[in-house]
Amino acid sequence: MKHSEKIKVTNQIADAIQRGSDSMGYISEAGTFKFTLPSPQVAGTMTQQRTYALSRAIEIMSRHERFLVD
């Protein structure tokens, strides 16, 4: 997975977390993946909520990174 694609997918996961989605699917050349997402942070500023969502998205990507390699 190229770095730019990794950033794009990480942001998509963070967006889904902020929307309150339970899960998110991703299709790559390596296969189809479904991620279970944590609950969004509802307290704090928008910046704090986005930071929380991005940090959780980065954790999810690093756990699944070995499966997302081209």
Contacts in CASP RR format, 6 or more apart in sequence:
PFRMAT RR
TARGET T0000
AUTHOR 0000-0000-0000
METHOD contacts of the structure
MODEL  1
MKHSEKIKVTNQIADAIQRGSDSMGYISEAGTFKFTLPSPQVAGTMTQQR
TYALSRAIEIMSRHERFLVD
1 9 0 8 1.000
1 28 0 8 1.000
1 65 0 8 1.000
1 68 0 8 1.000
1 69 0 8 1.000
1 70 0 8 1.000
2 70 0 8 1.000
6 61 0 8 1.000
6 65 0 8 1.000
6 68 0 8 1.000
9 26 0 8 1.000
9 61 0 8 1.000
9 68 0 8 1.000
10 54 0 8 1.000
10 57 0 8 1.000
10 58 0 8 1.000
10 61 0 8 1.000
11 54 0 8 1.000
11 57 0 8 1.000
12 24 0 8 1.000
12 26 0 8 1.000
13 24 0 8 1.000
13 35 0 8 1.000
13 37 0 8 1.000
13 56 0 8 1.000
13 57 0 8 1.000
13 60 0 8 1.000
13 61 0 8 1.000
14 50 0 8 1.000
14 53 0 8 1.000
14 54 0 8 1.000
14 56 0 8 1.000
14 57 0 8 1.000
15 53 0 8 1.000
16 24 0 8 1.000
16 37 0 8 1.000
17 37 0 8 1.000
17 38 0 8 1.000
17 40 0 8 1.000
17 52 0 8 1.000
17 53 0 8 1.000
17 56 0 8 1.000
17 57 0 8 1.000
18 40 0 8 1.000
18 49 0 8 1.000
18 50 0 8 1.000
18 53 0 8 1.000
19 40 0 8 1.000
20 37 0 8 1.000
20 39 0 8 1.000
20 40 0 8 1.000
21 37 0 8 1.000
22 36 0 8 1.000
22 37 0 8 1.000
23 34 0 8 1.000
23 35 0 8 1.000
23 36 0 8 1.000
23 37 0 8 1.000
24 34 0 8 1.000
24 35 0 8 1.000
24 37 0 8 1.000
25 32 0 8 1.000
25 33 0 8 1.000
25 34 0 8 1.000
25 35 0 8 1.000
26 32 0 8 1.000
26 33 0 8 1.000
26 34 0 8 1.000
26 35 0 8 1.000
26 68 0 8 1.000
27 33 0 8 1.000
28 68 0 8 1.000
28 70 0 8 1.000
29 70 0 8 1.000
30 67 0 8 1.000
30 68 0 8 1.000
30 69 0 8 1.000
30 70 0 8 1.000
31 67 0 8 1.000
33 64 0 8 1.000
33 67 0 8 1.000
33 68 0 8 1.000
35 60 0 8 1.000
35 64 0 8 1.000
37 56 0 8 1.000
37 60 0 8 1.000
38 56 0 8 1.000
40 49 0 8 1.000
40 52 0 8 1.000
40 53 0 8 1.000
41 48 0 8 1.000
41 49 0 8 1.000
41 52 0 8 1.000
41 53 0 8 1.000
42 49 0 8 1.000
61 68 0 8 1.000
END
